[in-house]
Amino acid sequence: MTSNKIISLDQVAEQSDKSKQNGQRVVLCHGTFDLMHTGHIRYLQRAKQEGDILLVTVTADEFVNKGPGRPIFNQQLRAENLAALECVDFVAINYAVSAVDALNKIKPDVYAKGSEYRSHSDDITGNIILEQKAVENHGGDIFYTDEITFSSSSLLNEHFGVFSPETKHFLEQFREKWSEKQVHEFVDSLSELNVLVVGDAIIDQYHYVSPMGQTGKGSALAVRYDNEEQFAGGSIAVANHIAGFANSVTLLSGLGKKKSYEEFIKDKLKQNIDTAFYYFKDAPTVTKRRFVDSDLAKLFEIYFYQDTPTLEDDGREINKWLTGNLDKYDAVVVADFGNGFINDAMIETLCDKSSYLAVNTQINSGNRGYHVINRYARANYVSLNEPELRLAAHNRNDPLEEVGEIVASKVNAKQLAITRGTKGVMMLDRDSRMIHKIPALSSRVIDRIGAGDAFLSLSALSLSKGIDAEVAAFIGSVSAAMDVQIVCNRDAVEPLSLKKYISTLLK
């Protein structure tokens, strides 16, 4: 029975040890095996010929980060498919990103990989080199099969309805202009940038609750408290996204004199981020406490902030810092949440002295109707959602393309992105007079909080590097698609995961 073949990783290691003691040669294969096809079967059959017993480890669902809707088949079904093959002796689910830990436990005589892994330079993860070292450290060898190969991602994209017809059509056209390798090279080039992030620091708190129903003596909703989690949001999240790609990042932000959360923030920042913090005399660090249910539906939200905070010395020191340092940065990314940190004098300096300026002015409950991009006289790139754009133009009904052109011309922006949630992104490139429409690239949404920040971060970096506007919008859209699968700002978008997601889309 196939179920008897599916055992734990520790049991597979024991089986390997026992087989080697009996003089048998042990072969290990590892992969996701999301869609079993002829290429997989030929690969496994050929691997078995290199020894007496064939062990297979399959990547657990939570570590499959290959793009929208992946894996299509859950880990149990994937393990059952493998176990059903006569050439496979035992299967284990591997709860790790790579096979390195499994190799160190199993210590196979042969680690078999497909011929597509022969060129290590083509492996964007870098895992194959680490895996080769692990198997050789235990006296084993790596072996590359030369059987027919197929791309599971290509087959899934083509035949399993992963994408809507609109998304499928877009990806077909995009592939004709830009290869997977080219886009990866664009992403890699971002590491050369020295970036300044300016904006409001926000502490996001999630209080997880279970609704109990209406109270006995009123109409209020009663909930049971379960637990809570705290995240570093606002400009902090933007800095963390950017720091995964650019080697050097500085965060300029304002914190409360009391309840600053400074130690928490510093603990959450990546190591390559320098900080320049200034303090409000009469306000805490902005904190948003959300009460959410088990499905992450937001029930209620409380703001801890002062809508007109006063900076020490009214921000003159910040302006002095900006004047003396802006020329050091290749790009300045402004995440202006309208919570009082960025004043008019700072905006004037940013507009006058930034070599490349990217801006988002976000609407929220605390600034609705009072905070628009028109505060900025100049920006190279502006990223807004549709309500933010229409508010800036005081235009509710005209086509977005026309409204975008009006707003972009007011701030002299070369590019303007309009983020539209499930409708994707529209990028106006005024240099080429082109309008690029990128559909939503995620089939699963866990939490939309922070997706716009992820898009701003990666699209701004790409444009500041001179990357084509369509590619910049695509890279930003991929980062947003990844971010909606992350709870709030629990994690930042990382280069390796981004490139794997891109590879899946462009197969």
Protein Blocks (a to p, Z undefined) as FASTA:
>chain_A
ZZlmpccfklmmmmmmmmmmnopacdddddfklagcfklmmmmmmmmmmmmbdcdddddf
klmcgbghiafbdfklmmmmmmmpmklmbdcdddbfblmlmmmmnopabdcddfklmpmm
lmmnommmmmmmmmmmnopacddddbddddfklmmmmmnomacfklmmmmmmmmmmpcfk
lmmmmmmmmmmpccddedddddddddddddebjcfkbcbdcdddfbdcdddehjllmmmm
mmmmmmbdcddddddfbhnllmmmmmmpcfklccdddddfkbccddddddddfkopafbd
cddddfbdcdehhlmmmmmmmmmmmmmpfbdcdddehnopacfklmmmmmmmmmbdcddd
dddfklgoiacfklpmbdfbdcddfklmmmmnopakbcfklmmmmmmmmnopabdcddeh
jnopadddfknopacddddfbfbdfblghklmmmmmmmmmmmmnopafklmmmmmmmmmm
mmmmpghjlbccdfklmmmmmmmmmZZ
